[in-house]
């Protein structure tokens, strides 16, 4: 839960800030994308042609609901 308190109040997070050993959700990249496809994890927001991010609010809600 230490990572959860370090998240900003609002804004966007890139994938490397969400998953893996540094992120609050300890899953692999392929598991994360499978979860996005199935609806288990929140859908991303395209900020640019090559920039994908997730809303901080969606990630906090996911953690509160007992992710991974």
C-alpha positions in Angstrom: 0.0 0.0 0.0 3.0 2.3 0.2 2.9 2.9 -3.5 -0.8 3.8 -3.3 0.0 6.7 -1.0 2.7 7.9 -3.4 0.3 8.3 -6.3 -0.7 11.8 -7.3 -4.3 13.0 -6.6 -5.1 13.4 -10.3 -3.4 13.1 -13.6 -2.2 10.2 -15.7 0.2 7.2 -15.1 2.3 5.4 -17.7 2.3 1.6 -17.7 5.8 1.3 -16.0 4.4 3.4 -13.1 1.5 0.9 -12.6 2.9 -2.6 -13.0 5.9 -4.7 -12.2 8.3 -4.4 -9.3 8.2 -0.6 -9.1 4.5 -0.3 -9.5 1.6 -0.9 -7.1 0.2 -3.8 -9.2 2.6 -6.7 -9.4 1.6 -8.2 -12.8 3.4 -8.7 -16.1 2.8 -6.5 -19.1 1.0 -9.3 -21.0 -1.2 -10.1 -17.9 -2.0 -6.4 -17.7 -3.0 -6.1 -21.4 -5.1 -9.3 -21.1 -6.9 -7.7 -18.2 -7.5 -4.5 -20.1 -9.0 -6.6 -23.0 -11.2 -8.6 -20.6 -12.4 -5.5 -18.6 -10.6 -6.5 -15.4 -8.3 -3.5 -15.6 -9.2 0.1 -16.7 -9.0 1.1 -20.3 -6.2 3.4 -21.2 -6.4 7.0 -22.6 -4.4 7.9 -25.7 -2.6 11.2 -25.0 -0.8 11.1 -28.3 0.0 8.9 -31.3 2.5 6.9 -29.2 1.5 7.8 -25.7 -0.8 5.6 -23.7 -1.7 6.4 -20.0 -4.2 5.6 -17.4 -6.1 8.0 -15.1 -4.8 8.0 -11.5 -8.4 7.8 -10.2 -9.0 4.6 -12.1 -5.8 3.0 -10.8 -6.6 4.1 -7.2 -10.1 2.6 -7.5 -8.6 -0.7 -8.9 -6.2 -0.9 -5.9 -9.0 -0.1 -3.4 -11.0 -3.0 -4.9 -8.2 -5.5 -4.3 -6.2 -5.6 -7.5 -4.3 -7.5 -9.1 
